[in-house]
């Protein structure tokens, strides 16, 4: 019996540089192209929802939104379903560039009133995600530890930086695999999902980009004592 292949052809739309922060431009592109999948940082989705404040079902073809790169506001999923498409699926994605970018996912349904943040989720297939203590042992439910990632997506290391590679990519005897220490803090929920709690260091994210605040402090050589923090605004 001959092998038959089914090709599924879709169009990809990228935001133009001159319209990258203009929801009116996005609306035109999405309506013209009957866009079905959105993939961007949460801040851009917030802009789109604010643009459609008071609207209902603005994008009937939009079936899936992928949000990653930063915290997702607790109010955003409800706004998306009210203003864009009430039947759309919303997936939170996380991970690290060192592990093929996306390693963690969480399908967002109804946001519970007791939540302080959207759950980070669980590992994608072939990308186990752990919450470990300093001895690389799994933490009990509810106990804070470091989020570590294993599996097939791990990079070989950092180019020309053996010291940093040795510190971040380590062998874990308990699972018999090489893992990446993300530097992120987390804890397990009772169902095995992971909660994201922040960083172990002073690294922050601005518009989806990693910023080492220590490097910013070092730029000001005439300053003996200072601090660097992320603030509001557009970044």
Secondary structure, 3 states (H helix, E strand, C coil): CCCCCCCCCCCCCCCCHHHCCCHHHHHHHHHHHCCCEEEECHHHHHHHHHHCCCCCCCCCCCCEEEEECCCCCCCHHHHHHHHCCCCCEEEEEECCHHHCCCCEEEECCCCCCCCCCCCCEEECCCCCEEEECCCCCECCCCCCEEEEECCCCCCCCCCCCHHHHHHHEEEECCCCEEEEEEEEEEEECCCCCEEEEEECCCEEEECCEEEEHHHHHHHCCCCCCCCCCCCCCCC
